[in-house]
Amino acid sequence: MTREIIHSDAAPAAIGPYAQAVRSGKLVFLSGQIPLDPVSGQLVAGDIGAQAHQVFANLQAVAQAAGGSLAQAVRIGIFLTDLGDFAAVNAVMEALLTPPYPARATIGVAALPRGARIEADAILALD
């Protein structure tokens, strides 16, 4: 099994001992992204919609660095500090992704790094 580490300067750098993504064969495992602006390294201002848009922009940047896009996502995991944000995050996903949608899990958590309200990870299957 070969592993290729994926990195994109268009997404925030890892804030721990992990890679932004790892490619193994035709699968790419994207690490969780929180709504950090890749230039400033700070959380984006605004509501859950703004935070969700930044999370998906970060994931898309890493997906592109791997030679793919979120259109090839087969699974997305979402972590929310408030499950009341579920509908707003669904609206963002629906605006950014097209059918067929990937499998997904949404999990309520007590807290996320840097006080983020949302984190998401993904698995891509490249052609």
N, C-alpha and C positions, 0 to 999 in steps of 0.2 A: 504494500500500500504506500502510495506517495502522498505527501501533504505539501501543498503550496500555500505559503502565508500571503494573504492579500492585504494591501494597504492603500488607502486613498488619502491624499492631502486635502481633498474636498469634504472630508468628514472629520469629526473630532478625533484626535489621537486617543488611543486607549488610556484609561486612567488607572490601570492596574496591570498585572502580569498576564496579559492575554493579547491575542491578535484581533484586529477588526474583523477578519474572516479567515477561514481556512478552506481551501479547495481540496477535495479528495475525489479523483475521478471526475464524474460529471456533476457531483454534488458540491455545493458551496454553503458552508455554515456561517451565517453572519452573526456576530456577537451582538448583544443588546446595545441599542443606541438610546440615549436620553436626548432631550431637546437642547443640546449644546450647539451654539453657533461655532462652526469650525474655525472661524477667523479669530473671534474674541475669546473663545473658550468659556463663555458665560451662557447661562440658561437664557433662552429667548424670552422676551417679555410677552405678556398676553394670556389669553384664556387657554383652555385645553385644546381648542381647535388650532391655535397658533403653535402650541407645543407639539401636537400630533403631526402637523405639517412638517415641522423641523425634524422630528424623529424619522418620518418617511423620506425626507430629502437626504438625511444622513445615510439611511439604509440604501437608498437608490445610488448614492455616490460610491458606496462600497461595492454594491452589486455591479456597477459599471466597471470598477477597477478589476473585478473578477471576470469581465468579459460578458456580463449578462445584464439583466434588469429585474426589477420587481415583478414584471410581467411573467417571469419564470419562477416565481415563488410557489412552492408546493405547500409550505406551512409558514404561518406567521404566529408568533407568540406575543401577546400584549399583556403588560403588567400595569395596573392602574391603582393609584392610592385612593381613588374614589370611584366605585363602580357606578355612581350616578353619572359619570362621564361617558358611559358605554355608548349611548346614542350619538353623542357628538363625535366620538372616535369612529364609529361606524360611518357617519356622514363623510368624514375625511377620507376613509378608506375607499368608500364608494366613488368619491370624486377623483381619486388618484389611480385606482386599479380598475381593470375591466374584466368581465367574466371570461372564462371561468375563474372564480375566486379561489384562492388557496384555502387549505384547511387552516383552522385557527383555534387557539385557546386564548381566553381572556381571564386573567387571574387578578383578584384583588389582593393588594399587599399593604403592609403597614407603612412602609417608607421606601424611597428610592434614592440613589446617589444624588447628592447636591440639592436635595429638596425637589427633584423633578416630580411631576404628577403622572408621567407616563414613561415607559420604556418598552421597546419592541425589539425582537430578534426575528430572524427568518432563515429558511432553508430554500435554496434555489436548486433546480434541476436544469442544468445547461443542455442545450441541444447537441 
